[in-house]
Amino acid sequence: MRKYLYLIILLATIISCSDKKEQNLGNTIYVSIEPLRYFAEQIGGDKFNVKSLVRHGSSPETYEPTAEQIAELSKCCMYIKVGNLGFEQTWLKRIMKNAPHTIINSASDGISEVNSANGIPDPHTWMSTTNAAIIAKNICRYMIAIDNADSTYFKKNLEVLLSRIETVDSEIRKHLDNNATRAFVIYHPALTYYARNYMFRQLPIEEEGREPSASQLQDIIKQGKKLGVKTVLVQQEFSTSNANIVAKGLGAEIKTIDPLAYQWDEEMIKIANILK
């Protein structure tokens, strides 16, 4: 008898915990990447539980959400995508099919698309202080739309975040305004908006997953020498073999950056320190 009573209590506990987990997802917001989680948490504070789909160290170009993430998306209150990241284009229809009641918004709404040096649209919209302010305002607007009762709270947090974004922009300009070299080589072209903001030229090695040929590598080295490039930027999600070839040809340093880092403000200033 005691054995059956124990099993009944255990089953009731499991069901209760499962119900609570499902209920807690009602204040969960999913975002595509860690930098968006940074913005969302600065604005949402303790009103929302914010989760990222792409785990740190994974590539958003090829990422595949887990079955658990897809299930949670169907129960969360909102999903905020960047806009046109690789995995977003691949998975959005499937996410919408599995989560028909989840509100889906774009963080990049209102941001004018910019092409990289090879004429391909750059989806890394968050890598710009100008764009970051737009993204922050969008996220605040989306949160107010689903929780108007806390609108004053969100707006106050937004003002603090916008002030921080302005400070980051000022810090970057202090580092870069007097920089004689106005170009850099980068393996994956994630800094198109950053380069535009601060009047740099970005020379990408790879684009849309296509590895460069030997002649293309020589062209990059030739352009880099002409522009006085001293830095080759790489990211941990990608191979560095071709970057090493270019760096050797230029006599340049290889530096690692992390556009997918959670601490967006620190990473933006770190990049300026590398390029100065």
N, C-alpha and C positions, 0 to 999 in steps of 0.2 A: 504493500500500500504506500509506504513511504517512497519507494522507488518511483511509482507512478506520479505521486504528488510532486516529487523533485522534477520529473520530466515536464509536467504541466507548467511549473513555475519557470523552468528554463526556457520553454517554448514561448511563454508569455513575455519573458524578458527580451528574447531575441526579436520578437515582433514589435515590442515597444521601442527598442533601440532603432530598429529599421524604420519605424514610423517617424521617430524623432529626427533621424538623419534626413528622411525625405522632406519633412517639414522645414528643417533648417536650410534646405536648398532654396527655399522661398526668398531668402534675402541674399542669395549667392549670385554674383555677376561673374561670368566668364569673359576673359579677354584673350586675344590671340598670343601675345608675347609679354615678357617681363616688363619692358619699359611702359607698356600700357597699364600694367598692374600698378606700377609706381604712381602714374598720374591718377588712376582711379582710387587708390588708397589715400592719396593726399586729399582728395575731394570728398570721398565717401566716408572717411574716418571709420567710426565704429558702427555705422549704419548698414554697411554691406560687408559680406565676406567675398573677397575678390580672388579668383583663381586664374592661372595662366594655362592655356592649352599646350603651348610649346615649352617644353622643359628646358632649362638652361643647359647649353652645350649641344642642343639639337638644332638642326637647320630648318627654318620656317619655309624653305623652298621645297623640302621633301618630307616634312613631318606628317605622320599619320596619327590622328587622335586615337586613344585607346578606347576599348569597348566601354569601360567605366566612365570615361569622359563624355562619350556620346550619350550614355544613359543619364548622366548628371545634367547635360545640356538641355535635355528634354524637361527637366524639372526646375532649372534655374530661372530667375526672373528676367535676365537679359544677357545677351552675348554681344560684346563690342569687338568687331574685327578692325584690323588696321585699314584695310581697303582692298588691296590687290596682291597680297603676298601669295607665293606659289601654292602653299597648302590651302589657303583660303579659296582660291579659284578652283582647286581640285575637289575640296570637301564641302563647300558651302551648300550645294544642292542636296547632298546627302544629309548634312546637318539640319537643313530646313525640313526635309522629309521626316527625319526621326524626332525633330523637336518643333512641330508645327505651331505650338503655342508660345514658343520662346521669342521674345522681342530681339531682333537683330539690327544693330546700328553700326555705322562706319565712323571710326574715330577721325578719318581724313575728310569728312564731309566739308566742302568749301575750300579745300586746298587745291591749288592749281598744279596739275601734273607736270613734272619736269623730266626730260629725257637725259640719259647718261651720254657720255661722249660718243657712243656707238648708235645713238638714236633710239634706245630702248627705254621705255618708261621705268623710272626708279620707284619701287614701292616703299622705300625706307623713309617715309614722310616724317617720322618722329626725330630724325637726325638733323633738326633745324630748330633754333629757338623761336623763329617766326611761326613755324608750323606747330611747335609744341604749345604755344598759346592758343592756337585754334583748336587743337586736340583737347586741351584742358577745358575750354569753353563748351565744346561739343559734349564731353563726358558729363560736365555739370548739368547741361540741358537735358541729357538723357536720364540722369538720376532724378532730377526734379519731375520729369514726366511720369515716373513710376512711384515717386515718394514726395509729393508736393508739400506734405506736412513738415518736412525737414528742409525745405528750400532755402531758408535763411542760413541754416547750418552749412549747406553745400556752397552757397554763394560766398560765405565768409571764408571757407577753406579754399575756394577758388582764388580769391584775392591774394591769399598768402602764397599760393602756388604760382600765380602770375608774377608776383614780386620776386620769387625765387628764380623764375625763368629769366626775368630782366637782369638779375644779378649774374646769372650764368653767362648771359650774352655779353655783359660788360667785362667779365673776367676773360672770356675768350678774346674779345677785341683788344684787351690790354696785351695779351700774349702775341697776337697775330698782326696788329695794325702796322707795325714797323718791320715786318718780315720781308726780307729781300727775295726769298724764294717763294713763288706763288703757285707751286705745283707739287703734286705727290703722285706716286704710283700706289695702286691698291689692288690686291688680288681680286676681291669681289666688290663691285661698285656700289657700296652702301652709303657713300658720303656725297652723293650728287647735290643734295639740298644744303648740306654743310658747306661744300665748296662754293655753291652759289651765294650763300649768305655772306661769306668772308672773302669772296673774290679770289678763289683758288681754282686751279685746273686739276681735275681728277683724271688720271690715266689708268683705266682698268686693264687687268691682265686677262681675267675670265669674265664671261657674261652669259647669263642664262644656262649655266652648266657646260658651256662649250670651252674645251681646253684650247689654248692658242697653239698655232703651228710654230715651227722653229723660225720661220720668216717673220711671223707676227711678233714673236718675242724680240727679235732684232729691231723691228720697227719701234717697239715700246722703248727699248734701250736707247735708240737713236733720238726719239722725241724727248725722253727723260734727260739725256745729256744736254740737249739744246735748251731745255727749260731749267737746267741746274738742279734737278731733283736730288735730294739727299736722303729721302725716306721712302721705304717700301712698307706699306701697311698690310698686315695679314690678320685673319680671324681664325679662332680655334676650330671652327666648323669645317674648314677647308684645308686641303693639302698645301704645303709650302714649297714644293719642289720647284715649280716654275717661278715663284717669287724669289727663291734663292738664286736662280739663274739671272733674273733681272737685276737683283741687288748686286750681284758680283759684277755684272756688266757695267753698272752705274757707279760702283764703289760706294753704294749707299747702305744705310743701316736698315735692318728689318725690325719693325716694331709691331707688337700685337695689340689690337684694339678689340673692343667687345660691344658692338652696337646693340646687342641683345641683353646687356646687363640690366639688372633691376634698377640700380642707382643711376638713373639717367643723367642727373645733374653732374655727378662726379665723372662719369664717362665722357661727357661733352668737354669738360675742362681738361681732362686727361689727354684727349686727342689734340687740343690746342697746345698743350705742353710738349707733345711729341713733334708737332709741326713747326713750333717757333724756332 
